[in-house]
Amino acid sequence: MRIAEVAPLYEAVPPTRYGGTERVIASLCDELVGFGHDVTLFAAGSSDTAARLVPVVPSPLRVNMSRREMIDIAPHLHLHMLSEVFARADEFDVVHSHADLWTLPLVGSSPVPVVLTLHGRLDLELVRATLPLYPDVPIVSVSDAQRTAVGDLGVRWVATVHNGLDLRHYGSTPRERGRHLAFAGRISPEKGPEIAVEIARRTGRTLFVGAKVDPLDTPYHQRVIEPLFRTHGVRFVGEIDESSKPAFFGSAAATLFASDWPEPFGLVMIESMAAGTPVIALRRGAVPEVIVHGETGFICDDVDEMVDAVGRLGEIDPDACRRRAATFSASAMSRRYETVFRSLVGAPRTANVRAGTALSGSVG
């Protein structure tokens, strides 16, 4: 198949450090090329991919733009990219967009099937107001839980495809573990860094934090998190790159996934398990679809349960964590997307919601 993959422009594909969606897209493109497909990636110019790259902007927007410019200019750049994609749509058999709701108004002009993967949270007023306007657009969710916020809107879900990553660099060699706890991702209130500090404090453990601070979250970081980290001896190492992640996760007794919002997926969980490190998480969003409670970590309903779970880490087999992570491989994810693409190519363009239900739910 001739496949167009359309990425957000905020980060490179893959990103040099933080960036979940772009890492997923990078793995998907490389795997699809490996399967023998002709893949074209529309993305930021510094991207590194096995696909044919169309550099829409010279470098990731995050590198060159201020917060105000991201708000004022980024939407126009994404719409420009999508206009170029759809002007060339007849060069492809299917267009696969990761560029969020901006994709929707242009789908009707495409001479070939288009499918949109939504990577973000859907429990937002703007999302709920917009999705019903485009009931015939095939949409993929990254977890079954992600769908619940718009379950009443008649969205044309064609599949749930769990995110996957190339995890080969994690290896299988057992690592010497410390007593400390790990927290990774992004410093923002919904990600729960304050909860992680509380768990470390109550269990007498040191907390290591490898996380990004977005410009939007800088005031929160300076006002709340920096003083909290100083007071409790948290070791903040900043953003960590791919080469550093196996050691960061593998040396910890557990990873705290303290997200207190409807997490659409949560790549940190599979990265931690790939290193053989159990995850202690709040029961939010997709967490129960990723962690096997009591086998690869603990799914908790509150902070007290998370504290108690630290005392049960000896029950978790690191090899069970690695085996679970392997089910979220880049290859497995890409095969599921391949099934989605094949179901759309050659199908009637006037397919309605009912015609799209054959692949509803998890694929593969």
N, C-alpha and C positions, 0 to 999 in steps of 0.2 A: 504494500500500500504506500501511497504518497501521503505523508502525514505532515501537517503544519502544527507545530507546538508554539503557543503564544504565552510568553512569560511576563510577569510584572517587571517594571524597569527600575525598581528601587535598589536591587542588588544584582550582582553578577550571577550567572548560572554556571557552576555553583558559586555561592558566596565565599569570600575568603574567611569569614568568621560566622557571625550570626546570620540566620536566614533559613527558615524551615521550608517554605514553599519552593524556593529556588533550588535547594538541595534535592528535593523530590523530583523536580523537573529535570535536573541534571541527570539523575539516575535513570529516569524514564527515557530520556532521549538516547542515552548511551545504550541502554538495553534494547530499545526498539531498533536501533541501527544494527546491533548485534544479531537481532532476529532476522535481519535482511530487508527491513523496510527503508524507504527513502524518506528521511526525516529532515525537515527544515525548521530551525528554531529562530523565532523572532524574539530578540532579547537585547540587553545592554551589550555594548561592543566589547567589553573585556571578558565576556563569557568564554568558557573553555568546554567545548562539546564535540562529540563524535558526529553530531548532526551538521548539516550545512547551516552556518550562522548568518542571519540577516541582522546586522548591528543597527538597531533603531536609534540609539543614542551612543555617543562615544564611550561613556563610562556610566556606572550605576548612579542613579540620581542621588542616593544617599551621600556619595562622595563629594558632590559639587554643590548641592543645594542646601539652603537654609530651611528652617522649619516653615517660614512664610512662603518661600518659593515652592516647597513641596506641596503646600496647600493650593497655591495659585496656579502653578505651572504644570505639575505632574498630571492632572486630569487631561489637559490638552495634549500632552505627549502620548499618553496611553490611547486617546481617541485617534490621534494621528497614526499610531502604529496599527490599530485595528482597522482603520480605513485602508491602509496599505495592504494588510492581510486579505481583506475581503475583495479588494480590487484585483488581487492575484489568486483568488480562491479556486478558479478553474484549473490551476496548476496542481491541485491536490485532490485526493480522494476524500479526505476528511480534515476538518479544522478542529483542533483541540485547544481551547482557550483556558488559561488560568488567570485571566485579567479581570476577574470579578464582574460586577454588574454592568460595567461599561460595555461589555460584549453584547448584552441583550438587544439593544435597538438595531444592531447591524446584522443580526442572524438572518432576518427575513430576506435580505438582499443576496444571500449566498447561494450560488448554484450547486454547492455540494453540502453534505451534512456537516453540522456544527454541533459539538458537545462542549459544555462548560463544566469545569470542576470548580466548586466553591470550596475554598480552603479556610475561610474565616467563620466567625460566629454569625449566626443567622437570627438571633433574638434581638434584633435592632429594628426600630420603627421604619427606617428607610428601606431595609431589606424586605420587611413584610409588606410595605406599600408597593414595592417595585416588582417583586416576583410574580404576582398574579396578573400583571400586564402582559406577560410573555408565557402563557401556559403550554405552548407547544415546543419550547426549547428543551432539548434533552439535557438533563443536569445530573452530574455525579456528585455524591456526597463522599467525604473521606471517613465518615463513621455513621453508623445508624443513629447514634445519639444526636449528631449534628442536625438531623432532619426534624427533630421533635418540635423545635421552636416555630416551624412553618408547616407542621403536619396537617393543618386545617385549610391550607391554601391551594390544594390541587396542583402542586408542582409536578412536573413530568420527570420524576426520578427514573433513570435508566439503570443505575447501579450504585452500590456502595463499594468503593475501592479503597481499602485501607492504605495509608501511605507506606512506602517502602524505601529503604536506603541500601546503598552498597556498604555492607558491614564487614567486608573481607579484611580490612586493616585492623579489626579488633582481635583477630586470631582466637586461639583457644588455650593459650598458655596461662595457667593459673597465676594470678598476681598476688604479691604479698599485700595484705589488706591492713589498713590502719583502723583505729576506732572512730575516726572522724566521719561526719556526715557530709554529703555533697548536695549542692543546689546549683542548677544551671538553667540558662535561658535568657530571661530579660527581667530587668528591675522595673517592676510596675506593680501597683496594688493588687491587680487581679491574679498575678502569678504567685503571690503569697510569700514574699521574702520575710515579712514580719512573722508569719507562722513558722517558717523554717528556723528562725532565730529562737523562737519560743521553745520549739521542740529540742533544739540543741541545748538550750539553757537548762531545761527540766531534766534532761538525761545526762547532763555533765559531759557532753561531747563538744568537740570543736566543729564549727561549721566552715566548710570551704565553699566559696561562691565563685563560679565562673559565669559571668553574665554581662550582657550588653545594657547600656543606659541610653535609651533613645532621647533625642532633644525634647520630645514631649514629656518625658518622665524625669528630666533633669531636676526640676524643682522638688519633686517628691524624693528623689535620691539625696539631694543636698539637705533638705529640711528634716527628713524622717530616717532614711536608711543609713547615711553616713554616721550620724551620732549613735544609732542603734548598733551598728557594726563595731564602732570603737568601744562602746561600753561593754560589749559581750565578747570581744576578742575574735570576731569573725575574720577569716582570711579571705579577702577579696582579691581575686586574681584577674578580674576583668574578663573581656571576651576571650574565648578559647577557640583555636582553630581545629580543623579535623585531625591533624596529627597529634594534638595534645589530648584529645578526648579519651582515647582508650586508657591512658594513665590516670587522667583526672577521675574518671568513673571507676576504673578498676582498682584504685587504691583505697576507695571509700568503703566503709562498712555498709552503707545504704545511700540511695539517692532519695531526697525528699521532693516529692512532686506535690507541692502545696497549692496548686492552682485553685482559686476559689471562684471560678466562673465556668460556664459551660464549654469546656475545652473541646474544640472540634476534633483534635487527635492527640497530639503530645509526643513529638519525636524524641524528647529527652528520655521517655520511658524505654523505648526500644534501644536507644544508645546505651543506657545504663545496663539493661539486661544483656546486650551484646558483650559487655565487659564482664559478665557474670555477677553483676551487682544488683541486689534486690531493690525494689522501688516501694517506698511507703507513700501512699497517695490518698488524697481526699476523693470521695466518691462523687466526682463531677464529670459531666460530659462523657467523653469516650473512654474514660479510665477503665471501666469494667470490660471493655472490648479488647484491651491491650494487656492488662495484668491478670494473671491467674491467682486469685487470692489464696494465700497459704502455700503456693508453689513457686511463684516468681516475685513475690512481694506481698503487701498487705493493702487492702482497700478499706479505708476508714471513713467513718461518718463524722468525726470531729477530731479536734486536736488531742483530747485525752486518749483516744484510740490510737492516734499516731505515736504518741509518747509510749504507750504500752507496746506497740509493735516493735520499737527499737529493742526491747528486751527479748524479742522472739526471733531475732535475725539468724540465730543458730539453726533454726528450722528450715532455712532456705538452702537448696542445693544450687551452687553457681552454674552447674551444667544445665540444670532445668531452665535457668534464666537464659542461657545462651541458645538453648533449643527453641524457646519461645520467641526470642528475637529473630531467629532464622525464618520464622513464618512471615515476617515483615520484610523480606528481602526485596531488593530492587527487581529481581527477576520475577518473583511472584506477583508483585504489583503490576509490572509491565504486561505480563500475560493476561491479567484481568482487563487492563485497558485495551489490549489487542482484541479481546472478545467483545468489548463494548463497541470498538470501531467497526468490527466486521458486522455487528448487528445493525449498524446504521447505514453502512455503505450498501447501496442497492435497495434500501427500504423506501417506500413511497414518501415523498417529501411532505405530504399532507397528513402524515401519521398523527393520530390524536393521542390523548393521554392514555387511553385504554391500550392502544397498540404498543405503547412503550413500557408496559408493565412486565413483559416477559423476563427482563433482567432485573427487576426491582429487588432490593435487598442485596446481600453480599454476593459477589461474583466469585466463583471458583471455590 
